[in-house]
Amino acid sequence: MNGILSHGLGGRSDLPVPLWLAVYGGASAVVLSFLVLGAFWLTPKLKGESAGRPIPEALQRLIDARPTRIALRALGVLLFAMMVLAAALGPNESATNPAPTWLYVWLWVGLVPASLAFGPVWRLVNPLRAFSAGIARLTGRARRETGRSAPERLGYWPAAAGLVVFVWLELVYADASKPSTVLAFVAVYSLVQVALALRYGQGWYERGDSFEVYSSLVGRLSPLGRRSDGRLVVRNPLDGLASVAVRPGLVAVVCVLLGSTAFDGVTRTQLWSNLTRGTVGFQNLVLGSLGLGWSIAFIAATYIGATRLSAQMVRGSNRSKQSKPVAKLDERFVHSLIPIVVGYTVAHYFSLFVFQGQAGYILASDPFGRGWDVFGTGDWAINFLVVSTRAIGLVQVAAIVTGHVVGVTAAHDRAVGIFSGLDKRRGQYALLAVMVLYTSVGILLLLGT
């Protein structure tokens, strides 16, 4: 993002410790957690969708009640309409129009804390579900196409493709922050999603809507979840993470999320500044596209390479007695990258959410540039002192390290269930090396080195 929506992250001086100590400390925390887990976590402990303590039945009835669901969906439709109207009728500048902040900060970044707290919230408020359901009822398609669903082979690939388009728009396209760009993206994306939902039913959004897929994956880490029997429960977030269902394209979705956030860090480095110095227009577009593609490819290559190396190491040590299958480890361990995605997102977008997020309600008083002051915030200014740069630095490093430690824990629990004997540890070495690499590079990129 450019201009007012630039991700103004702090530099080296934000940290209360030297850079080398932050890097070594983060990497050491990941390695130490692996050693502790190897010594004391010897059998699978995570129960997935069967885990959790039910919430009071009266509270579940309230949450699942039809009026509650209608109210949440109506809220989503209202917010969607406000964003579209502001983008279409308001001034075409992000400094005075709230639509870009609502899309890139409130929705995209805000999905993470909202989903961590309450689970897959976007599914409940998704306005596109309301639009496609309404059209289906009016046209009679709801009756004619009951039971139709998208081909299983598509899996999450449509969501991965949508994410690539969105992160390219956010991180590469020079005019991404213009309300006209926001309007064009929202209109095209919505039309495509609604058309596909009309063809394949409401189930399309679970795997085809990039925002709903993102919210659902992050929501697996929420302490609130739904058990396999349909009960709402309070659970260990790691149990929710272990319940992630593997389908085609899931690895691609996670690699796009992680790689795009890494690219956001790359664009703040001196190396990137030197590379793009003197470039303009189409040159910047090409360099940005190549950089984004390379970052996603780097994550995919290192992760998939590590899982294949793990499989080879396990097969090599068990040639005489192959005890358990080790195929498709990239899919079986991909859930362990989700906490890392969350950690990177919090680290890279925390200051953006805290500071630029204020513009969302400040500009809401006059979304059409008519001189209104509906909420009395018209003369407010963004408070850049609400959180110190020191606190930002601590949050950033803590988020990355915590994400990796949680990822190592999830991977270890899966490994002790898949591998046997000495392979319970040997099979994790390559994945551990990749996570240490991601931790170290993540902190370096975070600090703009």
LUMNU-820586 format. One record per residue (C-alpha): residue number from 0; y, x, z. Coordinates in nm, 3 decimals, padded with zeros to 5 digits. Example, Ala and Ser with C-alpha at 12.3 -4.5 7.8 and 13.67 -1.06 7.14 Angstrom:
+-----+---------+---------+---------+
:   n :      py :      px :      pz :
+-----+---------+---------+---------+
:   0 : -00.450 :  01.230 :  00.780 :
:   1 : -00.106 :  01.367 :  00.714 :
+-----+---------+---------+---------+
//
This chain:
+-----+---------+---------+---------+
:   n :      py :      px :      pz :
+-----+---------+---------+---------+
:   0 :  00.000 :  00.000 :  00.000 :
:   1 :  00.353 :  00.111 : -00.063 :
:   2 :  00.697 :  00.042 :  00.073 :
:   3 :  00.721 : -00.176 :  00.379 :
:   4 :  00.342 : -00.209 :  00.397 :
:   5 :  00.267 :  00.163 :  00.401 :
:   6 :  00.008 :  00.253 :  00.663 :
:   7 :  00.236 :  00.464 :  00.881 :
:   8 : -00.022 :  00.646 :  01.091 :
:   9 :  00.072 :  00.920 :  01.329 :
:  10 :  00.019 :  01.286 :  01.266 :
:  11 : -00.119 :  01.569 :  01.470 :
:  12 :  00.156 :  01.551 :  01.727 :
:  13 :  00.043 :  01.203 :  01.833 :
:  14 : -00.264 :  01.341 :  02.010 :
:  15 : -00.251 :  01.467 :  02.369 :
:  16 : -00.514 :  01.731 :  02.276 :
:  17 : -00.526 :  01.996 :  02.000 :
:  18 : -00.678 :  01.898 :  01.666 :
:  19 : -00.973 :  02.136 :  01.699 :
:  20 : -01.059 :  01.984 :  02.036 :
:  21 : -01.047 :  01.632 :  01.899 :
:  22 : -01.283 :  01.725 :  01.613 :
:  23 : -01.528 :  01.921 :  01.826 :
:  24 : -01.513 :  01.665 :  02.105 :
:  25 : -01.585 :  01.378 :  01.867 :
:  26 : -01.874 :  01.557 :  01.698 :
:  27 : -02.015 :  01.665 :  02.033 :
:  28 : -02.005 :  01.308 :  02.165 :
:  29 : -02.215 :  01.192 :  01.868 :
:  30 : -02.470 :  01.473 :  01.911 :
:  31 : -02.487 :  01.424 :  02.287 :
:  32 : -02.548 :  01.052 :  02.249 :
:  33 : -02.834 :  01.130 :  02.010 :
:  34 : -02.993 :  01.370 :  02.260 :
:  35 : -02.963 :  01.123 :  02.547 :
:  36 : -03.109 :  00.843 :  02.338 :
:  37 : -03.397 :  01.067 :  02.232 :
:  38 : -03.480 :  01.141 :  02.595 :
:  39 : -03.454 :  00.791 :  02.742 :
:  40 : -03.473 :  00.533 :  02.459 :
:  41 : -03.834 :  00.572 :  02.349 :
:  42 : -03.918 :  00.222 :  02.222 :
:  43 : -03.721 : -00.049 :  02.034 :
:  44 : -03.507 : -00.247 :  02.277 :
:  45 : -03.287 : -00.459 :  02.052 :
:  46 : -03.417 : -00.813 :  01.993 :
:  47 : -03.189 : -00.923 :  01.712 :
:  48 : -03.148 : -01.297 :  01.665 :
:  49 : -03.387 : -01.383 :  01.949 :
:  50 : -03.158 : -01.229 :  02.214 :
:  51 : -02.878 : -01.383 :  02.416 :
:  52 : -02.800 : -01.615 :  02.704 :
:  53 : -02.706 : -01.969 :  02.593 :
:  54 : -02.351 : -02.085 :  02.661 :
:  55 : -02.312 : -02.419 :  02.845 :
:  56 : -02.445 : -02.703 :  02.630 :
:  57 : -02.125 : -02.904 :  02.663 :
:  58 : -01.925 : -02.613 :  02.523 :
:  59 : -02.164 : -02.575 :  02.232 :
:  60 : -02.136 : -02.945 :  02.150 :
:  61 : -01.758 : -02.911 :  02.145 :
:  62 : -01.769 : -02.605 :  01.918 :
:  63 : -02.022 : -02.761 :  01.680 :
:  64 : -01.857 : -03.105 :  01.680 :
:  65 : -01.749 : -03.236 :  01.342 :
:  66 : -01.384 : -03.289 :  01.450 :
:  67 : -01.367 : -02.925 :  01.563 :
:  68 : -01.502 : -02.802 :  01.230 :
:  69 : -01.265 : -03.028 :  01.036 :
:  70 : -00.968 : -02.907 :  01.241 :
:  71 : -01.054 : -02.540 :  01.180 :
:  72 : -01.102 : -02.593 :  00.807 :
:  73 : -00.773 : -02.789 :  00.793 :
:  74 : -00.600 : -02.498 :  00.965 :
:  75 : -00.739 : -02.263 :  00.701 :
:  76 : -00.615 : -02.488 :  00.421 :
:  77 : -00.271 : -02.512 :  00.582 :
:  78 : -00.237 : -02.135 :  00.620 :
:  79 : -00.360 : -02.081 :  00.264 :
:  80 : -00.104 : -02.329 :  00.130 :
:  81 :  00.176 : -02.161 :  00.327 :
:  82 :  00.086 : -01.819 :  00.185 :
:  83 :  00.064 : -01.946 : -00.173 :
:  84 :  00.392 : -02.138 : -00.146 :
:  85 :  00.572 : -01.841 :  00.010 :
:  86 :  00.440 : -01.607 : -00.259 :
:  87 :  00.530 : -01.851 : -00.537 :
:  88 :  00.867 : -01.985 : -00.419 :
:  89 :  01.001 : -01.714 : -00.190 :
:  90 :  01.187 : -01.394 : -00.281 :
:  91 :  00.975 : -01.141 : -00.473 :
:  92 :  01.026 : -00.868 : -00.214 :
:  93 :  00.787 : -00.785 :  00.071 :
:  94 :  01.081 : -00.701 :  00.296 :
:  95 :  01.188 : -01.067 :  00.300 :
:  96 :  00.871 : -01.256 :  00.203 :
:  97 :  00.591 : -01.293 :  00.460 :
:  98 :  00.310 : -01.353 :  00.207 :
:  99 :  00.213 : -00.983 :  00.161 :
: 100 :  00.200 : -00.931 :  00.537 :
: 101 : -00.009 : -01.245 :  00.581 :
: 102 : -00.263 : -01.127 :  00.322 :
: 103 : -00.285 : -00.752 :  00.383 :
: 104 : -00.223 : -00.744 :  00.758 :
: 105 : -00.296 : -01.079 :  00.920 :
: 106 : -00.597 : -01.166 :  00.704 :
: 107 : -00.748 : -00.834 :  00.592 :
: 108 : -00.685 : -00.633 :  00.908 :
: 109 : -00.683 : -00.928 :  01.146 :
: 110 : -01.035 : -01.031 :  01.039 :
: 111 : -01.174 : -00.735 :  01.232 :
: 112 : -01.048 : -00.814 :  01.586 :
: 113 : -01.096 : -01.189 :  01.528 :
: 114 : -01.456 : -01.142 :  01.413 :
: 115 : -01.531 : -00.894 :  01.692 :
: 116 : -01.410 : -01.147 :  01.947 :
: 117 : -01.548 : -01.473 :  01.807 :
: 118 : -01.806 : -01.389 :  01.541 :
: 119 : -01.783 : -01.483 :  01.170 :
: 120 : -01.462 : -01.683 :  01.207 :
: 121 : -01.372 : -01.679 :  00.838 :
: 122 : -01.667 : -01.902 :  00.759 :
: 123 : -01.516 : -02.169 :  00.986 :
: 124 : -01.163 : -02.156 :  00.845 :
: 125 : -01.235 : -02.050 :  00.486 :
: 126 : -01.010 : -02.280 :  00.278 :
: 127 : -01.211 : -02.214 : -00.038 :
: 128 : -01.508 : -02.392 :  00.120 :
: 129 : -01.288 : -02.697 :  00.169 :
: 130 : -01.163 : -02.687 : -00.191 :
: 131 : -01.508 : -02.655 : -00.350 :
: 132 : -01.660 : -02.917 : -00.117 :
: 133 : -01.379 : -03.162 : -00.199 :
: 134 : -01.412 : -03.107 : -00.574 :
: 135 : -01.791 : -03.142 : -00.552 :
: 136 : -01.759 : -03.479 : -00.376 :
: 137 : -01.498 : -03.610 : -00.616 :
: 138 : -01.699 : -03.512 : -00.922 :
: 139 : -02.041 : -03.603 : -00.786 :
: 140 : -02.167 : -03.245 : -00.815 :
: 141 : -02.259 : -03.244 : -00.446 :
: 142 : -02.540 : -03.492 : -00.519 :
: 143 : -02.650 : -03.349 : -00.853 :
: 144 : -02.677 : -02.984 : -00.749 :
: 145 : -02.833 : -03.010 : -00.405 :
: 146 : -03.067 : -02.717 : -00.353 :
: 147 : -02.922 : -02.497 : -00.628 :
: 148 : -02.843 : -02.143 : -00.514 :
: 149 : -02.744 : -01.812 : -00.665 :
: 150 : -03.026 : -01.584 : -00.787 :
: 151 : -03.163 : -01.375 : -00.503 :
: 152 : -03.122 : -01.057 : -00.706 :
: 153 : -02.742 : -01.099 : -00.694 :
: 154 : -02.747 : -01.056 : -00.317 :
: 155 : -02.417 : -00.914 : -00.194 :
: 156 : -02.322 : -00.751 : -00.525 :
: 157 : -02.051 : -01.011 : -00.606 :
: 158 : -01.892 : -00.950 : -00.264 :
: 159 : -01.905 : -00.574 : -00.325 :
: 160 : -01.732 : -00.620 : -00.662 :
: 161 : -01.463 : -00.838 : -00.504 :
: 162 : -01.404 : -00.578 : -00.235 :
: 163 : -01.357 : -00.305 : -00.494 :
: 164 : -01.090 : -00.515 : -00.667 :
: 165 : -00.912 : -00.591 : -00.341 :
: 166 : -00.908 : -00.238 : -00.200 :
: 167 : -00.797 : -00.104 : -00.539 :
: 168 : -00.511 : -00.351 : -00.532 :
: 169 : -00.423 : -00.262 : -00.173 :
: 170 : -00.452 :  00.117 : -00.195 :
: 171 : -00.387 :  00.209 : -00.559 :
: 172 : -00.172 : -00.049 : -00.738 :
: 173 :  00.195 :  00.040 : -00.701 :
: 174 :  00.323 : -00.319 : -00.688 :
: 175 :  00.057 : -00.449 : -00.449 :
: 176 :  00.316 : -00.550 : -00.190 :
: 177 :  00.511 : -00.774 : -00.427 :
: 178 :  00.464 : -01.147 : -00.355 :
: 179 :  00.399 : -01.207 : -00.727 :
: 180 :  00.101 : -00.971 : -00.707 :
: 181 : -00.026 : -01.150 : -00.398 :
: 182 :  00.004 : -01.484 : -00.578 :
: 183 : -00.182 : -01.357 : -00.885 :
: 184 : -00.466 : -01.211 : -00.680 :
: 185 : -00.506 : -01.515 : -00.457 :
: 186 : -00.501 : -01.752 : -00.754 :
: 187 : -00.755 : -01.562 : -00.964 :
: 188 : -00.984 : -01.482 : -00.671 :
: 189 : -00.980 : -01.843 : -00.550 :
: 190 : -01.051 : -01.989 : -00.892 :
: 191 : -01.348 : -01.755 : -00.944 :
: 192 : -01.493 : -01.823 : -00.600 :
: 193 : -01.453 : -02.201 : -00.620 :
: 194 : -01.604 : -02.213 : -00.969 :
: 195 : -01.909 : -02.015 : -00.856 :
: 196 : -01.944 : -02.228 : -00.544 :
: 197 : -01.942 : -02.541 : -00.760 :
: 198 : -02.226 : -02.390 : -00.961 :
: 199 : -02.435 : -02.249 : -00.677 :
: 200 : -02.333 : -02.457 : -00.376 :
: 201 : -02.162 : -02.374 : -00.047 :
: 202 : -02.420 : -02.105 :  00.021 :
: 203 : -02.243 : -01.893 : -00.241 :
: 204 : -01.971 : -01.794 :  00.006 :
: 205 : -02.219 : -01.635 :  00.248 :
: 206 : -02.291 : -01.356 :  00.003 :
: 207 : -02.030 : -01.392 : -00.272 :
: 208 : -01.697 : -01.426 : -00.088 :
: 209 : -01.582 : -01.075 :  00.003 :
: 210 : -01.376 : -01.188 :  00.300 :
: 211 : -01.651 : -01.407 :  00.444 :
: 212 : -01.909 : -01.131 :  00.402 :
: 213 : -01.677 : -00.882 :  00.571 :
: 214 : -01.610 : -01.117 :  00.861 :
: 215 : -01.982 : -01.195 :  00.900 :
: 216 : -02.082 : -00.828 :  00.909 :
: 217 : -01.816 : -00.739 :  01.167 :
: 218 : -01.904 : -01.057 :  01.358 :
: 219 : -02.252 : -00.917 :  01.420 :
: 220 : -02.085 : -00.693 :  01.678 :
: 221 : -01.935 : -00.989 :  01.863 :
: 222 : -02.066 : -01.073 :  02.213 :
: 223 : -02.077 : -01.433 :  02.089 :
: 224 : -02.351 : -01.517 :  01.846 :
: 225 : -02.601 : -01.774 :  01.730 :
: 226 : -02.966 : -01.732 :  01.816 :
: 227 : -03.244 : -01.797 :  01.564 :
: 228 : -03.297 : -02.140 :  01.722 :
: 229 : -02.935 : -02.237 :  01.655 :
: 230 : -02.807 : -02.195 :  02.012 :
: 231 : -02.474 : -02.024 :  02.069 :
: 232 : -02.526 : -01.734 :  02.307 :
: 233 : -02.357 : -01.448 :  02.484 :
: 234 : -02.541 : -01.134 :  02.380 :
: 235 : -02.542 : -00.759 :  02.368 :
: 236 : -02.342 : -00.679 :  02.051 :
: 237 : -02.613 : -00.430 :  01.954 :
: 238 : -02.860 : -00.718 :  01.938 :
: 239 : -02.632 : -00.892 :  01.691 :
: 240 : -02.607 : -00.573 :  01.487 :
: 241 : -02.986 : -00.544 :  01.474 :
: 242 : -03.006 : -00.894 :  01.324 :
: 243 : -02.826 : -00.800 :  01.001 :
: 244 : -03.042 : -00.928 :  00.715 :
: 245 : -03.094 : -00.681 :  00.432 :
: 246 : -03.031 : -00.809 :  00.081 :
: 247 : -02.946 : -00.642 : -00.252 :
: 248 : -02.593 : -00.507 : -00.256 :
: 249 : -02.549 : -00.479 :  00.122 :
: 250 : -02.543 : -00.100 :  00.107 :
: 251 : -02.278 : -00.122 : -00.165 :
: 252 : -02.060 : -00.353 :  00.046 :
: 253 : -02.069 : -00.118 :  00.345 :
: 254 : -02.006 :  00.191 :  00.130 :
: 255 : -01.703 :  00.025 : -00.033 :
: 256 : -01.560 : -00.068 :  00.307 :
: 257 : -01.614 :  00.279 :  00.453 :
: 258 : -01.516 :  00.470 :  00.141 :
: 259 : -01.194 :  00.275 :  00.086 :
: 260 : -01.079 :  00.337 :  00.442 :
: 261 : -01.160 :  00.706 :  00.399 :
: 262 : -00.949 :  00.707 :  00.081 :
: 263 : -00.661 :  00.559 :  00.278 :
: 264 : -00.684 :  00.870 :  00.496 :
: 265 : -00.710 :  01.100 :  00.193 :
: 266 : -00.378 :  00.968 :  00.057 :
: 267 : -00.202 :  01.097 :  00.371 :
: 268 : -00.319 :  01.454 :  00.338 :
: 269 : -00.114 :  01.744 :  00.211 :
: 270 : -00.379 :  01.801 : -00.054 :
: 271 : -00.320 :  01.456 : -00.199 :
: 272 :  00.057 :  01.502 : -00.182 :
: 273 :  00.026 :  01.825 : -00.379 :
: 274 : -00.209 :  01.665 : -00.630 :
: 275 :  00.020 :  01.369 : -00.699 :
: 276 :  00.352 :  01.556 : -00.684 :
: 277 :  00.551 :  01.482 : -00.997 :
: 278 :  00.317 :  01.211 : -01.123 :
: 279 :  00.448 :  00.865 : -01.205 :
: 280 :  00.334 :  00.527 : -01.332 :
: 281 :  00.006 :  00.537 : -01.520 :
: 282 : -00.075 :  00.886 : -01.393 :
: 283 : -00.063 :  00.764 : -01.034 :
: 284 : -00.279 :  00.466 : -01.127 :
: 285 : -00.543 :  00.691 : -01.282 :
: 286 : -00.541 :  00.944 : -00.998 :
: 287 : -00.555 :  00.670 : -00.738 :
: 288 : -00.843 :  00.494 : -00.913 :
: 289 : -01.036 :  00.819 : -00.945 :
: 290 : -00.967 :  00.906 : -00.582 :
: 291 : -01.081 :  00.567 : -00.458 :
: 292 : -01.394 :  00.581 : -00.674 :
: 293 : -01.472 :  00.934 : -00.556 :
: 294 : -01.432 :  00.837 : -00.190 :
: 295 : -01.670 :  00.541 : -00.224 :
: 296 : -01.916 :  00.755 : -00.422 :
: 297 : -01.901 :  01.028 : -00.157 :
: 298 : -01.996 :  00.785 :  00.118 :
: 299 : -02.274 :  00.633 : -00.093 :
: 300 : -02.413 :  00.971 : -00.200 :
: 301 : -02.413 :  01.126 :  00.146 :
: 302 : -02.560 :  00.820 :  00.318 :
: 303 : -02.828 :  00.744 :  00.058 :
: 304 : -02.903 :  01.115 :  00.027 :
: 305 : -02.954 :  01.140 :  00.403 :
: 306 : -03.192 :  00.844 :  00.412 :
: 307 : -03.396 :  00.984 :  00.124 :
: 308 : -03.412 :  01.323 :  00.292 :
: 309 : -03.530 :  01.151 :  00.610 :
: 310 : -03.805 :  00.976 :  00.415 :
: 311 : -03.916 :  01.305 :  00.261 :
: 312 : -03.922 :  01.479 :  00.597 :
: 313 : -04.133 :  01.203 :  00.749 :
: 314 : -04.371 :  01.192 :  00.454 :
: 315 : -04.402 :  01.568 :  00.461 :
: 316 : -04.503 :  01.570 :  00.828 :
: 317 : -04.756 :  01.287 :  00.784 :
: 318 : -04.939 :  01.378 :  00.465 :
: 319 : -05.273 :  01.361 :  00.639 :
: 320 : -05.207 :  01.029 :  00.810 :
: 321 : -04.927 :  00.816 :  00.678 :
: 322 : -04.887 :  00.564 :  00.960 :
: 323 : -04.584 :  00.353 :  00.872 :
: 324 : -04.387 :  00.287 :  00.552 :
: 325 : -04.061 :  00.474 :  00.512 :
: 326 : -03.941 :  00.314 :  00.189 :
: 327 : -03.583 :  00.188 :  00.142 :
: 328 : -03.444 :  00.356 :  00.451 :
: 329 : -03.094 :  00.315 :  00.309 :
: 330 : -03.131 : -00.063 :  00.348 :
: 331 : -03.311 : -00.048 :  00.682 :
: 332 : -03.044 :  00.172 :  00.844 :
: 333 : -02.732 :  00.036 :  00.674 :
: 334 : -02.651 : -00.181 :  00.977 :
: 335 : -02.578 :  00.141 :  01.168 :
: 336 : -02.276 :  00.204 :  00.940 :
: 337 : -02.107 : -00.123 :  01.033 :
: 338 : -01.973 :  00.007 :  01.370 :
: 339 : -01.840 :  00.310 :  01.182 :
: 340 : -01.661 :  00.079 :  00.937 :
: 341 : -01.506 : -00.102 :  01.234 :
: 342 : -01.408 :  00.226 :  01.399 :
: 343 : -01.244 :  00.358 :  01.083 :
: 344 : -01.063 :  00.029 :  01.028 :
: 345 : -00.923 :  00.018 :  01.381 :
: 346 : -00.820 :  00.382 :  01.358 :
: 347 : -00.647 :  00.359 :  01.021 :
: 348 : -00.488 :  00.016 :  01.054 :
: 349 : -00.408 : -00.013 :  01.424 :
: 350 : -00.044 :  00.090 :  01.391 :
: 351 : -00.003 : -00.119 :  01.075 :
: 352 : -00.132 : -00.426 :  01.258 :
: 353 :  00.085 : -00.366 :  01.565 :
: 354 :  00.407 : -00.289 :  01.378 :
: 355 :  00.395 : -00.455 :  01.036 :
: 356 :  00.207 : -00.750 :  01.185 :
: 357 :  00.529 : -00.847 :  01.362 :
: 358 :  00.690 : -00.914 :  01.024 :
: 359 :  00.441 : -01.195 :  00.970 :
: 360 :  00.604 : -01.421 :  01.228 :
: 361 :  00.956 : -01.278 :  01.195 :
: 362 :  00.973 : -01.363 :  00.822 :
: 363 :  00.792 : -01.695 :  00.875 :
: 364 :  01.122 : -01.848 :  00.987 :
: 365 :  01.254 : -01.825 :  00.632 :
: 366 :  00.958 : -01.790 :  00.393 :
: 367 :  01.152 : -01.913 :  00.088 :
: 368 :  01.468 : -01.707 :  00.136 :
: 369 :  01.688 : -02.013 :  00.191 :
: 370 :  01.866 : -01.890 :  00.503 :
: 371 :  01.645 : -02.093 :  00.738 :
: 372 :  01.554 : -01.997 :  01.094 :
: 373 :  01.270 : -02.240 :  01.166 :
: 374 :  01.115 : -02.050 :  01.457 :
: 375 :  01.425 : -01.875 :  01.583 :
: 376 :  01.302 : -01.531 :  01.471 :
: 377 :  01.542 : -01.485 :  01.182 :
: 378 :  01.746 : -01.213 :  01.353 :
: 379 :  01.449 : -01.033 :  01.507 :
: 380 :  01.353 : -00.681 :  01.405 :
: 381 :  01.019 : -00.499 :  01.423 :
: 382 :  00.983 : -00.332 :  01.761 :
: 383 :  00.850 :  00.017 :  01.694 :
: 384 :  00.849 :  00.097 :  02.064 :
: 385 :  00.587 : -00.162 :  02.157 :
: 386 :  00.325 :  00.115 :  02.161 :
: 387 :  00.376 :  00.491 :  02.180 :
: 388 :  00.257 :  00.742 :  01.920 :
: 389 :  00.049 :  00.904 :  02.196 :
: 390 : -00.132 :  00.575 :  02.258 :
: 391 : -00.185 :  00.529 :  01.884 :
: 392 : -00.344 :  00.874 :  01.861 :
: 393 : -00.580 :  00.799 :  02.150 :
: 394 : -00.682 :  00.464 :  02.002 :
: 395 : -00.745 :  00.620 :  01.663 :
: 396 : -00.974 :  00.898 :  01.784 :
: 397 : -01.148 :  00.674 :  02.040 :
: 398 : -01.219 :  00.413 :  01.770 :
: 399 : -01.379 :  00.666 :  01.536 :
: 400 : -01.591 :  00.829 :  01.807 :
: 401 : -01.698 :  00.496 :  01.959 :
: 402 : -01.794 :  00.359 :  01.618 :
: 403 : -02.016 :  00.658 :  01.550 :
: 404 : -02.180 :  00.653 :  01.892 :
: 405 : -02.263 :  00.284 :  01.851 :
: 406 : -02.392 :  00.359 :  01.501 :
: 407 : -02.616 :  00.637 :  01.632 :
: 408 : -02.751 :  00.400 :  01.897 :
: 409 : -02.831 :  00.129 :  01.642 :
: 410 : -02.994 :  00.382 :  01.410 :
: 411 : -03.202 :  00.528 :  01.693 :
: 412 : -03.338 :  00.190 :  01.798 :
: 413 : -03.439 :  00.118 :  01.437 :
: 414 : -03.593 :  00.466 :  01.401 :
: 415 : -03.818 :  00.439 :  01.706 :
: 416 : -03.947 :  00.112 :  01.563 :
: 417 : -04.013 :  00.254 :  01.215 :
: 418 : -04.129 :  00.609 :  01.282 :
: 419 : -04.406 :  00.731 :  01.508 :
: 420 : -04.472 :  01.043 :  01.714 :
: 421 : -04.239 :  01.336 :  01.651 :
: 422 : -04.090 :  01.155 :  01.353 :
: 423 : -03.893 :  00.932 :  01.591 :
: 424 : -03.657 :  01.226 :  01.626 :
: 425 : -03.725 :  01.422 :  01.308 :
: 426 : -03.660 :  01.119 :  01.093 :
: 427 : -03.307 :  01.091 :  01.230 :
: 428 : -03.185 :  01.448 :  01.176 :
: 429 : -03.036 :  01.388 :  00.831 :
: 430 : -02.864 :  01.067 :  00.942 :
: 431 : -02.728 :  01.243 :  01.249 :
: 432 : -02.585 :  01.521 :  01.032 :
: 433 : -02.410 :  01.263 :  00.812 :
: 434 : -02.264 :  01.084 :  01.114 :
: 435 : -02.134 :  01.413 :  01.256 :
: 436 : -01.981 :  01.483 :  00.913 :
: 437 : -01.818 :  01.138 :  00.901 :
: 438 : -01.682 :  01.182 :  01.255 :
: 439 : -01.529 :  01.522 :  01.184 :
: 440 : -01.387 :  01.432 :  00.844 :
: 441 : -01.266 :  01.098 :  00.977 :
: 442 : -01.060 :  01.262 :  01.251 :
: 443 : -00.924 :  01.523 :  01.008 :
: 444 : -00.820 :  01.256 :  00.758 :
: 445 : -00.680 :  01.040 :  01.033 :
: 446 : -00.441 :  01.317 :  01.131 :
: 447 : -00.335 :  01.386 :  00.776 :
: 448 : -00.469 :  01.741 :  00.751 :
+-----+---------+---------+---------+
//
